[in-house]
């Protein structure tokens, strides 16, 4: 019994720091934990596939998960990569629809699964939880809008500049960022191939816009990157 209480206390401590559940009182957090199912997945393991019924959604405790689609030709397009504290798969769940994309662990991951019916009941009883959910969904909508704009309207250098600025804002650092995904995965997010992405990284480095040291990237000229992202200035 003590072990079970310790596990519950640990999960309550974890979810209290997740934006989706921030600001909720202890009794509501305990109610959320009661319906949560813990899942462990290995790197490369599929979590759900496009067309699966949305029976519930997930929150990443640790590890990373990619959401992606595959074209008829077999080309993979990564839509998003989620890390610690981030929910995924919630939109089709609340719309009562099938998952529109695939989810796969890109590292060993620990997840919480929330069954749809039980979570909807909780939202009905706790309006503050619904407001948190709306806030998270609005942020995701903005991110997807930016991604669609980047892929459809911008050349690859501008897409990369825009993504680096997005990472800097996400990591709350004006100068230094850390890539937490492989460059192959980044290429997929940006709609290109690794070889082209490497050339663009080299071009941005030669123009003293960035300095690349493995996964560490220094933004040497943020204003220049913002101009490239916004106006698509040609790289000489």
N, C-alpha and C positions, 0 to 999 in steps of 0.2 A: 504493500500500500504506500509506504514512504517513497519507494522508487517511482510509483505512478504520480504521486504528488510533486515530486521533484521535476519530473518530465513536464507536467502541466505548468509548473512555475517557470520553467525555462522557456516554454513556448509563449506564455503570457508576456514574459520579459522581451522576447523577440518581437512579437506582433505589436506590442505597445510602441515600438520604435518605427513601425512601418507606416508611411503616410496614410494609407487606406484606413488604418485603425487609430490614428493619432487623435488624442483628445477624448477618447472614450473612457468612461469610468470603469473601475475594476469589475463590477458585476457584469457589464456588457462584454468586456474582454474575456471573462470566464465563460460566458455563454458562447462566444465565438470559438474558443478553444474546444468546447464540448462537441462541436460539430466538425471540427477540423480533423482530417486524416493525414498522417505524415507519410510521405513517400520518399524513397531513396532511388535515384536513377543513376546509371553509369554513363560515362562519356559515350556518345553515339547512340544512346537509347532513345527510341521514339516515345514521346509522351502522348501525342494524339496526331491523327492524320486528317487531311482535308476531307470533309464529308462526314466525319464522325459526329454523332449527336453530342450537343453541348450539355452534358449532364452536370457540369460543375466547372469551377475555375481554380486556378493555382496561384500560389504566392511563393516566390523563391526565398528560401531561408539562406542558403548559400549555394555557390556554383553559378553557372550561366546556361541560359536556354535560348536557342534561336527559333524565331518564327519565320517560315519561308514558304515559298511556292515553287513549283517545278513546271516549266513550260512543256508543251507537247514534244519539243525537241530534246527534253531532258536537261535544259539549262536551269540552274538554281538561282533564285532571286531572294536574298535575305531581306525581310521586311523590318525586322527589329531583333535586337538581342537584349534579353532581360537578365539582370543580376540581383543581388541580395536586396530584399525588401520590396521587390516589384511584382505586381500581380500580372497575370496574362490569361487570355482565354475567357475574359469575363463578358465581353460584348455579346457574342452569340448566345452565351448562357442566359442573359437577361432578355434577349430578344426571342428566346425559345427556338433557336436555329442551330444548324450544323456549323462546325468549325470551318471557316473559309480558307484555312491554311494549315500547314504542318508545324509541329513543335518537336524539337529534338534537343537533348542535352549536349552541349559542346564541352562540358567538363562534368566530372562527378558532381551531382547536385542533390540537395535536400530540399524537398518541397512540402508545402501544405496544400491539401486539396479540400475545397469547400463545395459540398453537394448543392446543387441549384435550389431544390425545394427548401431545404433547411435554411439556406442563407437568405432566400426571399422572405421567409417567415421572420428572420431576425431583422431584416430591413423594415418590414412592416411595423415591428415593435419599436424600432430605434431609428427615427428619422435622421439623426445626426450621422449615422452610418451611410444613409443614402446620399447625404450631402458630400461626404468624403468620396464616395464612389463617383459622383458626378464630377467632382474636381479632378480625380485621376483620369477619367475618361476624356475630359476636355483637354487635358495636357496631351494625352495620346493622340487625340484628333489633330491638335496643332502639329505634333511631330510628324504624323503621316501626311498632313497637308504640305509641310516643308519638303518631305521626301519626294512626294509626287511632283512638286514644283521643280525640285533639283533634277529628277530623272527626265522630266519631259521638256524642260526649258533651258537647262544649263549644260555647258560642256563639262567634261570630266574635271579639268583643273578647278573650275568654280564649285563643282560638287564637293571636291576634296576640301577646298578652303572652307566651305560652309560647314562641313562635318567637323573639321578641326575646331572651328569657333564654337560649334554646338557642344563639343566635348569639353572645351575650356569652361564654358558656362556651367555645364553639368558637374564638372569636377571643382568648380568654384576657384579656378586659378587662371589669372590673366596671362601668365607666361609659360607655364609648364603643364603638359598633359601626358597621360600614360595611356597607350593603346592596350586595352584589356582583351582584345580579340586579335586573331592572326590577320596578316595583310591580305591573305586570300579571302577571309570572311569580310574584311573591309571592302575589298574589290567587289564582292557580290552585293553588298549594301549599296555601293555607288554605281552599280550597273556596268561594271567593266571587268577586265581580266587582270590577274596579278602583274603580268609583264608591263601592261600599260600603266597601272598604278605606280609601279616602281619608277618608271620614267618620269611620271608627274612629280613624285616625291623628289627625284633628283633635280628636276627643273626648279621646283620651289626652293630647294636648298641652294642651288646655284644663284638664285636671285636674292638670297639672304632674307627670304620670308620666313623660313623655318630652319631648324637644325635637328637632324634625326640621329638618335643614338639608341639603336635597338627599339624597344617599345616606348622609350622616352622621346618626346618631341618638344622642342623649345620654339615658341612663337616669337621670332625675332622682330617681326613687323606686323603687329595685329592690324593696324590700319590698312596696310597693303593687302592683307588677307581678306579683310572686310570689303575692300574695293573689288578684289577678284571675285569674291562670293556674290556680291551685289550686282556688279556691272559686267562681270565676265571678261575683264581685260585680258587681252591675248598675252600668252607667255612667249617671250622672244626666244 
